[in-house]
Amino acid sequence: MNRAPEDIPGANQDVVDEQLTSRMGIEITRWDADRLVGTMPVKGNRQPYGLLHGGANAVLAETLGSVAAAMHAAPERIAVGLELSCTHHRAVTEGVVTGVCTPVHRGRSTATYEIVISDEQDRRCCTARLTCFLREAPKS
């Protein structure tokens, strides 16, 4: 099921059109609290040598982990990134990469996720871990 940025729990609807996910071509294709999946094209997200930019992997990982944490925290709390680490295993030069986000820990004040990013041949190109702080949602 494809959804849009405005579907993220607690998303500020005033800035939906300004989200980095849209600029990078990220699409979330599976919205499940135990397994969130998203894709991102290599084209438009390269570094000077023609490879997928490591920062693009980080954006995909943080997007998936943050959305998963927001789904866990909603509606009383919102998720904000606390720590992100990425290990880049292999270069990707074309096509689309897919990130699969699964929970490591889901608590009341923090949530941690592992995000595995693979190329179109299902080869792991990046492993990331994101921890989010779950804070009280702002009052309307």
N, C-alpha and C positions, 0 to 999 in steps of 0.2 A: 504494500500500500504506500503510494507516494503521498507525502504531505509537504506543506510549505513552511517557511520559517515562522509564520504567524501561528502555527500549530504548537510551537514549543511552549510548554507550561510556563506561565509567568512572563512571556515575551512582551517587551514594550512595543506596542502596535505603532507608535509614532516613528520608530526607526526600522521597521521591517524591511523597507527598500534599501537600507544602508548596510545590511548584514554582509560580512565577508564571505559567508557560504555561497551567496548568489554570485559574487564576483569570481569565485574560484570554481564554479560549476559543480558544487557539492550537492548531491541528491541523497536523501535518506530513503532507502527502499524497503526497510523493514523496521517497524516501530514496535518493539517488544521489550519489556522491562528486563528480560533475561538475555536478549541477543538483539542488539541494534546494529543495522547494516547500512552502510552508505558508500557511494561511489564518487570518484573525482577524476576528471580527464587530466592526462599529462599535458596535453596541448594547452598553452596559456599559463602553465604553472611550472615552467622550467627555469633552471639556473643558467649562467652563461655558457656552460659546456654542453647544453642540450639535454641534460638529465632532469628528471623530476626534482624540484627544489626540496631540500630537506625540511624547510619551513612549511612547505605545502603539506607534507606528511604530518607535521605538527598541527597544522590547522585542521586537517581531516580528523586526526585523533582527538584533539580537544573538542571539536564540534560533536563527535559521536559520544564521547564520555560525558560532556556537559549536558547533552540532551537526555542521556540515560539517567544522569544524576537528577536532572530537573523532573523527569517522570517519577523518580523515586520520592523526591522531596515534596512535590505538589500535593495539595494546594496551599498548605500552611507555610511552606518554606521554598526558597529558591536556591539554586546551586551556582556557586562562583568558583572558578578554578583556583586551586591552591598550589599544586605542583604538577608539572608535566615533564616526563623524561621520554626520550625517543632514541632507539638504537636503529641505525640504518644498516641493513644487511646486504642489499643489492641495489644496483642502479636500475632505473626504469626510464626508457627513452621514448615510449609511445604507448598509445592505447588508454586504458582506464584502469585505475587501481580501485580496489574494494577494501573497505575497512570493516572489521567485525569487532564489535565492542561487547565484552562480557564482564559481569561484576566480579570483583575480588572481595569487596567488603561494602555492605550497605548498612550504615548506622544512622543514628539520629542526627549527629552533627557533621559527619564526614561520609563520603562515599568514594571508593576507589575502583577503577575499571582498567582492564587490559584491553588494548586495541591492537589487533593484528592487521596489518595492511599488506595485501598481496597483489601481484600483477595478474594479467589475463591468463597466464599459464599456471595460476594458483601457487606461484612461488612467493614466499614471504620476503617482502622488501623492507619492512619496518615493524618493530614491536615497540609499542608505547604504553605508558602507564600514567593515568591521570587520577589525581585526588582532588575532589571538590569539597569545599566547605558548604554546609547546608545552613543557611541563615534564615531568620524569620522574613517572610514576605513583607514588602512595604505595605503600609495601610493605604487603601484607596482614598 
